[in-house]
Amino acid sequence: MLDIRSLRCLAGLLVALLLLAACSEKKVADNSVVGAKDMREPLLRANTFLVSADSLRIVAYNKESKWHLRPTESGLWFEITKQGRGKLAGMGDAVKVKYSTKMLKGPVIYCSDSLGVLSFVLGKGTETRGMEEAIMLLAKGGKARFVQPPFLAYGLVGDGKMIPPRAIVVSEIELVDIVTK
């Protein structure tokens, strides 16, 4: 029986192979051409499998941690732990955020205590889609915890430092300030 790590590795390898095959047309033994449109269905099936497996892992984590996360339409799982005051952060706003980030199961790998408060403009694409979506659920002073599946976090490549490919990322944030543009 395969453990979850082996299953994830095999699924990642499957996706990588399918993506490589889809990137170029090739002649096969009978001289027919196999191209990207021929790979559409297998890629969709692989993606559906991976998203479902990630969702099951997040549900289990939520239960184990005794958190009260709920999903958004995009697939972000979140829990507001402290309501802020004023308007919610929105696209184009400059924000300052205290944060801690870790993988689904593991120690904190990034945090504002050691790296400083994170400052950026929402919608510029400098942070993950999941981080931006979570921040837009908060008003100044608000706090939340959230879990980003890979497609809302660092995807198939990771961050090139501490977060590996296809990682589910857990963060806790506090929206320190909002400057509306």
WOLINSUL-V911907 format. One record per backbone hydrogen bond with DSSP energy under -0.5 kcal/mol. NH is the residue of the N-H (numbers start at 0). CO is the residue of the C=O. E is the energy in kcal/mol with one decimal. If there is no record, write none. Layout:
nh->NH co->CO e->E
nh->NH co->CO e->E
This chain:
nh->6 co->2 e->-2.4
nh->7 co->3 e->-2.6
nh->8 co->4 e->-2.3
nh->9 co->5 e->-2.7
nh->10 co->6 e->-2.6
nh->11 co->7 e->-2.7
nh->12 co->8 e->-2.4
nh->13 co->9 e->-2.5
nh->14 co->10 e->-2.4
nh->15 co->11 e->-2.6
nh->16 co->12 e->-2.6
nh->17 co->13 e->-2.5
nh->18 co->14 e->-2.7
nh->19 co->15 e->-2.4
nh->20 co->16 e->-2.4
nh->21 co->17 e->-2.0
nh->22 co->18 e->-1.1
nh->22 co->19 e->-0.5
nh->23 co->20 e->-0.7
nh->25 co->33 e->-2.1
nh->27 co->31 e->-2.1
nh->30 co->27 e->-2.8
nh->33 co->25 e->-2.9
nh->34 co->32 e->-0.5
nh->37 co->34 e->-0.7
nh->38 co->34 e->-0.8
nh->38 co->35 e->-1.0
nh->39 co->36 e->-0.6
nh->42 co->38 e->-2.4
nh->43 co->39 e->-2.5
nh->44 co->40 e->-2.6
nh->45 co->41 e->-2.5
nh->46 co->42 e->-2.6
nh->47 co->43 e->-2.6
nh->48 co->44 e->-2.4
nh->49 co->45 e->-2.4
nh->50 co->46 e->-2.8
nh->51 co->47 e->-2.3
nh->52 co->48 e->-2.5
nh->53 co->49 e->-2.5
nh->54 co->50 e->-2.3
nh->55 co->51 e->-2.2
nh->56 co->52 e->-1.9
nh->57 co->53 e->-2.2
nh->58 co->54 e->-2.5
nh->59 co->55 e->-2.2
nh->60 co->56 e->-2.3
nh->61 co->57 e->-2.6
nh->62 co->58 e->-2.0
nh->63 co->59 e->-2.8
nh->64 co->60 e->-2.8
nh->65 co->61 e->-0.7
nh->65 co->62 e->-0.6
nh->66 co->61 e->-1.5
nh->69 co->77 e->-2.2
nh->71 co->75 e->-2.6
nh->74 co->71 e->-0.9
nh->76 co->146 e->-2.3
nh->77 co->69 e->-2.5
nh->78 co->144 e->-2.3
nh->80 co->78 e->-0.6
nh->80 co->142 e->-1.8
nh->81 co->142 e->-1.7
nh->84 co->139 e->-2.6
nh->88 co->134 e->-0.5
nh->88 co->137 e->-2.6
nh->91 co->121 e->-2.6
nh->92 co->89 e->-2.3
nh->93 co->178 e->-2.7
nh->94 co->119 e->-3.1
nh->95 co->176 e->-2.0
nh->96 co->117 e->-2.8
nh->97 co->173 e->-2.4
nh->99 co->171 e->-1.7
nh->100 co->109 e->-3.0
nh->101 co->169 e->-2.6
nh->102 co->106 e->-0.6
nh->103 co->167 e->-1.5
nh->108 co->100 e->-3.2
nh->109 co->100 e->-1.7
nh->111 co->98 e->-2.7
nh->113 co->110 e->-0.8
nh->114 co->110 e->-2.5
nh->115 co->111 e->-1.9
nh->117 co->96 e->-2.8
nh->119 co->94 e->-1.8
nh->121 co->92 e->-2.7
nh->121 co->119 e->-0.5
nh->123 co->120 e->-1.6
nh->129 co->151 e->-2.7
nh->131 co->127 e->-2.2
nh->132 co->128 e->-2.5
nh->133 co->129 e->-2.4
nh->134 co->130 e->-2.3
nh->135 co->131 e->-1.8
nh->136 co->133 e->-1.5
nh->137 co->134 e->-1.9
nh->139 co->84 e->-0.6
nh->139 co->86 e->-0.6
nh->140 co->174 e->-3.6
nh->141 co->138 e->-2.6
nh->142 co->81 e->-2.5
nh->143 co->172 e->-2.1
nh->144 co->78 e->-2.3
nh->145 co->170 e->-2.8
nh->146 co->76 e->-2.9
nh->147 co->168 e->-3.4
nh->148 co->146 e->-0.6
nh->151 co->148 e->-2.2
nh->152 co->148 e->-0.9
nh->152 co->149 e->-0.9
nh->154 co->149 e->-2.5
nh->156 co->153 e->-1.1
nh->157 co->153 e->-1.4
nh->158 co->162 e->-1.9
nh->159 co->162 e->-0.7
nh->163 co->161 e->-0.6
nh->165 co->154 e->-3.2
nh->166 co->163 e->-1.1
nh->168 co->147 e->-2.2
nh->168 co->166 e->-0.5
nh->169 co->101 e->-3.2
nh->170 co->145 e->-2.8
nh->171 co->99 e->-2.1
nh->172 co->143 e->-2.9
nh->173 co->97 e->-2.4
nh->174 co->141 e->-2.6
nh->175 co->95 e->-1.9
nh->175 co->173 e->-1.1
nh->176 co->95 e->-1.4
nh->178 co->93 e->-3.0
nh->179 co->177 e->-0.5
